[in-house]
């Protein structure tokens, strides 16, 4: 598969920069900084290459625009199915499959941890499935390598999956924000496509519903049980998504081990029970 990136993305984006008072040389420098960020993503993907649960980067080429402002960039990587597309084709994932996905993504985060990388944007859009059924983490565009001396980190990522501390100005955070986001991904798969505090499916969603739900989650309210989660899975999700980082899993390894204990349990092999038929 080829990931095609054009910088600037359109003539309109260039015109907007020029309208702000930049000349062509300034615009060229501005977009060159974009390319530096993209090169950082490519470098991270290259460093993690070869792991079965990380999207595999192969190579890339960069083509400067003839006018000297911007580039066309092609990144070659393995062909995968996005999780969102898979969920559209699947009525409901088996409970055991959700657990297996969590285990695979914990392994991806373990590799990130070994390289001192916080992904910072774990969400269903950045999760992919290979032809042989492996779940993989991709899109390291907002990831960063964390040094021991690092202070407060910048707020980036997707608000719907952000841990509460990422919204607090000047507050430091650690890699537990990734297992927190993973917990929300698993929650959504077990809650008929709805994140915590959203109106239950199939009720329609409004922007107000989303804002209210995110406000409740970020305020530290206890997550309601996902409609298709067992008691054991519910306990894992609550720990992964604890408002206080001290209450979360200490590492993706700890979360993976908790999920692996459930993998061979009878409850994990059954299909998700229909709404209105709760089980243990």
GULUMFI-896719 format. One line per 4 residues: their letters; for each residue x, y, z of N, C-alpha, C. Coordinates in steps of 0.02 Angstrom, whole numbers, plus 50000, padded with zeros to 5 digits. Example, Ala and Ser with C-alpha at 12.3 -4.5 7.8 and 13.67 -1.06 7.14 Angstrom:
BEGIN
AS	50660 49716 50390 50615 49775 50390 50660 49835 50390  50642 49888 50354 50684 49947 50357 50645 50002 50394 $
***
This chain:
BEGIN
XXXX	50042 49941 50000 50000 50000 50000 50044 50062 50000  50020 50114 49968 50056 50177 49966 50018 50230 50006  50052 50262 50052 50025 50320 50087 50051 50381 50051  50005 50419 50020 50025 50478 49982 50011 50541 50023 $
XXXX	50061 50582 50030 50055 50644 50068 50079 50701 50025  50038 50753 50018 50057 50813 49982 50060 50871 50030  50117 50906 50029 50128 50964 50072 50148 51024 50029  50108 51079 50028 50043 51088 50061 49990 51044 50028 $
XXXX	49936 51032 50065 49885 50985 50041 49845 51012 49982  49844 51078 49974 49805 51108 49919 49831 51179 49906  49810 51206 49849 49827 51276 49834 49795 51322 49886  49736 51302 49910 49703 51343 49961 49743 51350 50024 $
XXXX	49777 51295 50044 49819 51298 50105 49877 51345 50094  49907 51343 50035 49963 51389 50020 49937 51461 50018  49880 51473 49986 49852 51541 49983 49838 51569 50052  49815 51525 50098 49800 51547 50166 49864 51570 50201 $
XXXX	49918 51533 50192 49981 51552 50223 50006 51618 50195  50001 51627 50129 50023 51689 50097 49979 51748 50119  49914 51735 50129 49869 51788 50151 49885 51812 50222  49919 51770 50261 49938 51789 50329 50000 51834 50330 $
XXXX	50028 51847 50271 50085 51894 50268 50152 51862 50251  50154 51796 50242 50216 51763 50224 50231 51773 50150  50295 51776 50133 50313 51774 50063 50327 51701 50044  50346 51690 49982 50356 51621 49959 50414 51587 49996 $
XXXX	50466 51625 50013 50521 51595 50050 50498 51574 50120  50458 51616 50151 50432 51599 50217 50386 51539 50215  50344 51536 50163 50299 51479 50155 50338 51415 50144  50392 51419 50106 50434 51361 50094 50464 51335 50159 $
XXXX	50487 51380 50202 50514 51361 50267 50460 51330 50311  50401 51360 50309 50345 51336 50349 50329 51263 50332  50323 51249 50268 50305 51181 50247 50364 51133 50254  50425 51159 50254 50482 51116 50266 50479 51087 50336 $
XXXX	50453 51126 50383 50444 51101 50452 50394 51044 50454  50342 51047 50412 50295 50991 50406 50332 50928 50385  50376 50936 50336 50413 50878 50310 50458 50849 50364  50487 50891 50406 50528 50866 50461 50487 50822 50507 $
XXXX	50425 50842 50521 50382 50802 50564 50366 50735 50530  50353 50737 50465 50339 50675 50430 50399 50629 50429  50459 50658 50420 50520 50618 50422 50529 50586 50491  50506 50620 50543 50511 50592 50611 50465 50531 50616 $
XXXX	50405 50536 50587 50359 50479 50587 50391 50420 50550  50421 50434 50492 50452 50381 50452 50509 50349 50491  50548 50390 50526 50604 50363 50565 50579 50317 50620  50524 50336 50653 50496 50294 50705 50470 50228 50676 $
XXXX	50436 50232 50620 50409 50171 50589 50466 50125 50568  50521 50154 50543 50579 50114 50523 50610 50080 50584  50613 50115 50640 50642 50088 50701 50602 50028 50726  50536 50031 50717 50492 49978 50742 50478 49923 50691 $
XXXX	50508 49928 50633 50494 49882 50578 50510 49810 50599  50468 49763 50576 50480 49693 50588 50439 49663 50644  50404 49705 50682 50362 49680 50737 50294 49662 50708  50267 49604 50727 50205 49580 50697 50144 49622 50714 $
XXXX	50149 49666 50765 50092 49707 50784 50102 49781 50773  50151 49798 50730 50163 49867 50708 50158 49868 50632  50122 49918 50605 50118 49924 50532 50188 49929 50503  50202 49887 50454 50270 49881 50427 50284 49935 50374 $
XXXX	50334 49976 50388 50358 50026 50340 50409 49993 50295  50406 50006 50230 50454 49977 50182 50504 50029 50159  50480 50081 50125 50525 50134 50103 50483 50195 50083  50517 50248 50062 50480 50308 50042 50522 50349 49992 $
XXXX	50487 50391 49956 50520 50438 49911 50487 50507 49918  50528 50559 49909 50503 50627 49915 50517 50663 49849  50465 50699 49824 50471 50735 49760 50456 50809 49772  50507 50852 49768 50494 50924 49778 50451 50953 49722 $
XXXX	50408 51000 49739 50367 51033 49689 50411 51079 49646  50390 51087 49584 50430 51126 49537 50436 51199 49557  50385 51224 49593 50388 51295 49613 50430 51305 49676  50457 51251 49704 50500 51258 49762 50464 51261 49828 $
XXXX	50397 51257 49827 50358 51260 49889 50320 51194 49897  50345 51152 49940 50309 51090 49955 50338 51029 49921  50309 50971 49941 50333 50906 49918 50274 50859 49908  50284 50810 49865 50241 50750 49862 50282 50693 49891 $
XXXX	50252 50657 49939 50288 50604 49974 50249 50540 49968  50282 50486 49948 50251 50420 49944 50286 50374 49994  50245 50343 50037 50271 50296 50087 50243 50227 50071  50286 50179 50061 50264 50111 50045 50262 50070 50109 $
XXXX	50205 50039 50122 50195 49998 50182 50150 49940 50166  50143 49893 50213 50102 49834 50200 50029 49852 50193  49994 49813 50152 49923 49824 50139 49882 49792 50195  49841 49833 50228 49803 49810 50286 49731 49836 50283 $
XXXX	49688 49806 50322 49618 49829 50328 49611 49871 50391  49588 49933 50386 49577 49974 50446 49524 49943 50491  49534 49949 50556 49485 49920 50603 49416 49948 50591  49410 50013 50576 49344 50042 50564 49307 50008 50507 $
XXXX	49345 49991 50454 49314 49957 50396 49293 49887 50417  49335 49853 50456 49319 49785 50480 49256 49786 50522  49249 49837 50565 49190 49841 50609 49126 49854 50569  49133 49889 50513 49075 49901 50471 49050 49837 50438 $
XXXX	49097 49789 50428 49079 49726 50396 49056 49673 50447  49070 49685 50511 49056 49636 50563 48999 49662 50606  48948 49621 50614 48891 49642 50656 48915 49655 50727  48949 49606 50757 48978 49614 50823 49040 49569 50828 $
XXXX	49093 49595 50856 49152 49554 50866 49141 49506 50924  49163 49444 50918 49161 49399 50976 49200 49429 51033  49177 49417 51093 49211 49444 51152 49284 49423 51154  49297 49360 51136 49366 49336 51136 49409 49371 51085 $
XXXX	49378 49392 51029 49416 49428 50978 49436 49497 51002  49393 49529 51040 49409 49594 51069 49468 49586 51117  49467 49533 51156 49523 49520 51202 49587 49508 51163  49583 49469 51109 49642 49454 51069 49671 49518 51038 $
XXXX	49627 49562 51015 49649 49625 50987 49686 49666 51041  49659 49667 51101 49691 49703 51155 49761 49675 51170  49769 49609 51167 49833 49578 51180 49884 49599 51126  49862 49597 51063 49907 49615 51008 49930 49688 51014 $
XXXX	49884 49732 51031 49901 49803 51036 49943 49818 51098  49933 49780 51151 49978 49786 51209 50049 49767 51189  50057 49716 51146 50124 49697 51123 50155 49753 51082  50115 49787 51042 50140 49845 51004 50163 49899 51051 $
XXXX	50124 49912 51104 50143 49964 51152 50203 49944 51194  50213 49879 51204 50273 49856 51239 50335 49874 51199  50331 49865 51133 50388 49883 51091 50399 49959 51094  50345 49997 51091 50353 50070 51097 50387 50088 51162 $
XXXX	50368 50055 51216 50397 50069 51281 50472 50055 51281  50492 50000 51248 50563 49984 51246 50604 50036 51209  50571 50072 51164 50604 50126 51126 50587 50195 51154  50559 50197 51214 50540 50260 51246 50495 50303 51202 $
XXXX	50446 50271 51171 50400 50306 51127 50330 50305 51158  50299 50363 51161 50228 50368 51178 50191 50381 51112  50144 50338 51094 50109 50346 51031 50065 50408 51031  50025 50416 51084 49983 50475 51096 49922 50481 51051 $
XXXX	49909 50432 51007 49849 50437 50966 49822 50367 50950  49819 50325 51002 49790 50258 50995 49714 50267 50988  49687 50245 50932 49615 50249 50919 49599 50200 50864  49535 50187 50852 49516 50136 50804 49540 50153 50734 $
XXXX	49544 50217 50717 49567 50237 50650 49641 50219 50639  49679 50211 50692 49750 50196 50685 49767 50123 50701  49715 50081 50700 49724 50009 50711 49705 49973 50648  49744 49923 50629 49735 49888 50565 49737 49813 50576 $
XXXX	49711 49775 50527 49709 49702 50531 49741 49674 50469  49787 49627 50478 49820 49595 50421 49777 49537 50395  49797 49511 50338 49759 49456 50308 49759 49394 50352  49811 49385 50393 49814 49327 50437 49786 49340 50506 $
XXXX	49752 49398 50514 49716 49411 50576 49755 49444 50631  49815 49471 50617 49852 49508 50667 49828 49580 50670  49820 49606 50730 49802 49676 50740 49866 49717 50747  49868 49775 50713 49929 49814 50709 49916 49887 50724 $
XXXX	49964 49919 50755 49960 49990 50772 49999 50029 50719  49968 50081 50694 50000 50123 50643 49994 50196 50659  50015 50237 50611 50012 50311 50614 50047 50338 50676  50112 50346 50670 50152 50373 50725 50165 50448 50716 $
XXXX	50119 50481 50681 50129 50551 50665 50134 50597 50725  50103 50580 50781 50107 50624 50840 50145 50591 50897  50177 50533 50882 50217 50500 50933 50280 50540 50948  50308 50529 51005 50371 50562 51021 50412 50517 51066 $
XXXX	50477 50525 51059 50523 50489 51103 50530 50528 51167  50523 50495 51223 50524 50528 51288 50592 50521 51321  50622 50576 51338 50685 50575 51374 50672 50578 51449  50718 50553 51488 50709 50552 51560 50700 50622 51588 $
XXXX	50728 50671 51554 50725 50740 51580 50666 50779 51552  50622 50746 51514 50568 50783 51482 50519 50811 51534  50494 50870 51518 50445 50902 51562 50375 50891 51536  50334 50942 51541 50265 50936 51517 50265 50923 51442 $
XXXX	50224 50878 51420 50219 50862 51350 50160 50900 51320  50165 50911 51254 50112 50948 51221 50049 50906 51214  49992 50940 51210 49928 50905 51202 49917 50891 51128  49919 50827 51110 49905 50806 51042 49864 50742 51046 $
XXXX	49837 50722 50989 49798 50661 50988 49724 50675 50974  49682 50627 50989 49611 50632 50976 49574 50640 51042  49538 50696 51052 49506 50709 51116 49462 50652 51142  49429 50616 51097 49384 50563 51120 49420 50506 51155 $
XXXX	49486 50501 51145 49524 50446 51175 49578 50471 51223  49579 50536 51236 49632 50564 51278 49620 50551 51352  49674 50538 51387 49671 50532 51460 49662 50601 51490  49631 50606 51548 49616 50672 51578 49677 50716 51586 $
XXXX	49735 50687 51605 49794 50729 51618 49820 50763 51556  49803 50737 51496 49826 50768 51435 49793 50835 51422  49737 50848 51456 49701 50911 51448 49723 50964 51498  49764 50944 51546 49783 50990 51600 49847 51026 51581 $
XXXX	49843 51091 51572 49899 51130 51549 49960 51122 51595  50016 51108 51564 50079 51105 51602 50089 51041 51640  50042 50994 51637 50048 50932 51676 50084 50879 51634  50130 50844 51665 50165 50791 51631 50121 50728 51628 $
XXXX	50136 50686 51580 50101 50622 51576 50150 50571 51550  50132 50508 51556 50177 50454 51537 50142 50406 51489  50174 50349 51477 50148 50301 51427 50081 50271 51446  50058 50281 51507 49992 50253 51526 49936 50286 51487 $
XXXX	49949 50343 51454 49897 50373 51412 49881 50328 51352  49930 50287 51331 49918 50242 51275 49875 50182 51296  49889 50153 51355 49846 50097 51378 49777 50123 51396  49773 50186 51420 49707 50217 51432 49667 50220 51368 $
XXXX	49698 50245 51314 49663 50250 51250 49645 50181 51223  49689 50132 51232 49674 50064 51211 49613 50037 51249  49609 50052 51313 49551 50032 51352 49487 50059 51323  49488 50121 51299 49429 50151 51268 49412 50118 51202 $
XXXX	49464 50099 51163 49451 50063 51100 49415 49998 51114  49440 49960 51164 49408 49896 51181 49337 49907 51208  49329 49959 51249 49264 49977 51276 49214 49988 51219  49235 50026 51170 49191 50043 51114 49169 49979 51076 $
XXXX	49216 49933 51067 49200 49870 51032 49151 49827 51073  49151 49835 51138 49107 49797 51182 49043 49834 51199  49036 49895 51173 48979 49937 51190 48941 49959 51128  48939 49913 51079 48900 49925 51018 48921 49990 50983 $
XXXX	48987 50002 50982 49013 50059 50946 49009 50125 50982  48990 50125 51045 48982 50187 51082 49035 50193 51137  49064 50252 51143 49111 50267 51197 49073 50279 51262  49108 50282 51319 49073 50290 51384 49030 50353 51386 $
XXXX	48972 50346 51417 48925 50400 51430 48887 50424 51368  48898 50391 51310 48859 50408 51251 48789 50377 51259  48739 50405 51225 48673 50373 51225 48679 50302 51197  48642 50254 51223 48648 50185 51200 48627 50178 51127 $
XXXX	48660 50131 51094 48641 50114 51025 48571 50085 51026  48527 50101 50978 48538 50139 50916 48515 50212 50920  48512 50241 50978 48492 50311 50983 48540 50355 50944  48515 50407 50910 48559 50451 50871 48605 50491 50917 $
XXXX	48662 50512 50890 48710 50552 50928 48708 50624 50904  48716 50670 50950 48721 50741 50933 48788 50768 50958  48810 50825 50933 48872 50855 50959 48868 50867 51034  48808 50885 51058 48800 50897 51130 48811 50832 51170 $
XXXX	48786 50776 51142 48796 50711 51175 48871 50697 51182  48908 50709 51130 48980 50695 51130 49015 50740 51181  48999 50804 51180 49032 50850 51227 49015 50832 51300  48953 50814 51312 48933 50796 51380 48968 50732 51402 $
XXXX	48972 50683 51356 49004 50619 51373 49078 50629 51389  49112 50668 51348 49184 50680 51359 49194 50718 51424  49149 50765 51438 49154 50803 51501 49148 50758 51562  49101 50710 51560 49092 50664 51616 49153 50620 51624 $
XXXX	49179 50594 51569 49237 50550 51573 49298 50587 51600  49309 50647 51575 49368 50685 51595 49363 50712 51666  49301 50716 51692 49292 50740 51760 49308 50685 51811  49317 50623 51787 49336 50569 51832 49278 50525 51853 $
XXXX	49219 50533 51822 49163 50490 51839 49179 50417 51823  49153 50371 51863 49165 50300 51852 49131 50279 51787  49167 50242 51745 49139 50221 51681 49082 50172 51691  49026 50181 51656 48973 50131 51659 48998 50067 51625 $
XXXX	48971 50011 51645 48992 49948 51616 48971 49943 51542  49018 49925 51499 49001 49914 51428 48949 49859 51424  48900 49868 51381 48842 49823 51381 48861 49750 51369  48915 49737 51333 48934 49669 51317 48997 49646 51353 $
XXXX	49017 49682 51404 49077 49663 51443 49057 49617 51501  49096 49565 51511 49087 49524 51571 49115 49562 51631  49102 49537 51690 49128 49570 51750 49204 49573 51749  49236 49519 51724 49309 49518 51722 49337 49568 51672 $
XXXX	49305 49572 51614 49327 49621 51565 49313 49693 51589  49257 49702 51621 49240 49768 51648 49294 49791 51697  49318 49746 51738 49370 49765 51787 49434 49786 51751  49451 49752 51697 49512 49770 51659 49503 49838 51627 $
XXXX	49445 49851 51598 49433 49915 51565 49434 49973 51615  49406 49962 51673 49405 50014 51725 49477 50029 51748  49517 49978 51754 49587 49989 51775 49626 50025 51720  49617 50004 51658 49652 50037 51603 49633 50110 51598 $
XXXX	49569 50125 51611 49543 50193 51602 49532 50230 51669  49570 50211 51720 49565 50247 51784 49582 50320 51774  49543 50367 51802 49559 50438 51793 49628 50457 51820  49648 50427 51875 49713 50440 51905 49764 50391 51875 $
XXXX	49818 50416 51844 49868 50371 51815 49894 50319 51865  49897 50337 51928 49922 50290 51979 49878 50229 51986  49815 50234 51965 49769 50178 51971 49767 50133 51910  49805 50150 51859 49804 50112 51796 49855 50055 51798 $
XXXX	49855 50016 51744 49907 49965 51736 49975 49999 51735  50023 49969 51768 50090 49999 51772 50126 49998 51705  50104 49954 51660 50138 49947 51595 50091 49910 51547  50104 49915 51482 50065 49875 51435 50074 49800 51447 $
XXXX	50131 49780 51474 50141 49709 51490 50091 49685 51542  50081 49726 51594 50034 49708 51647 49963 49702 51619  49945 49748 51575 49878 49745 51544 49873 49683 51500  49925 49668 51462 49924 49608 51419 49914 49544 51460 $
XXXX	49950 49539 51515 49944 49479 51556 49874 49471 51585  49843 49528 51602 49774 49525 51628 49726 49500 51573  49737 49523 51512 49694 49502 51456 49706 49429 51438  49769 49408 51442 49785 49338 51424 49752 49288 51472 $
XXXX	49742 49308 51534 49708 49264 51581 49636 49250 51559  49607 49298 51523 49537 49289 51500 49532 49252 51434  49587 49250 51396 49582 49226 51327 49555 49156 51321  49574 49111 51367 49552 49042 51363 49491 49027 51407 $
XXXX	49464 49079 51438 49404 49069 51479 49344 49058 51435  49296 49016 51457 49237 49003 51416 49200 49067 51394  49199 49117 51438 49162 49178 51422 49193 49215 51363  49258 49206 51350 49290 49241 51296 49278 49207 51229 $
XXXX	49260 49143 51229 49249 49107 51167 49179 49115 51140  49134 49139 51181 49065 49148 51159 49057 49213 51122  49009 49215 51077 48992 49278 51044 48961 49325 51096  48965 49389 51082 48937 49438 51127 48862 49426 51135 $
XXXX	48839 49426 51197 48768 49415 51211 48728 49475 51187  48668 49465 51159 48627 49521 51138 48610 49567 51197  48599 49629 51182 48580 49678 51233 48516 49654 51267  48515 49658 51333 48457 49635 51370 48465 49565 51397 $
XXXX	48522 49532 51380 48535 49466 51406 48604 49466 51440  48610 49501 51496 48675 49506 51528 48697 49438 51555  48764 49429 51557 48792 49370 51587 48843 49391 51639  48880 49344 51667 48926 49359 51721 48982 49405 51699 $
***
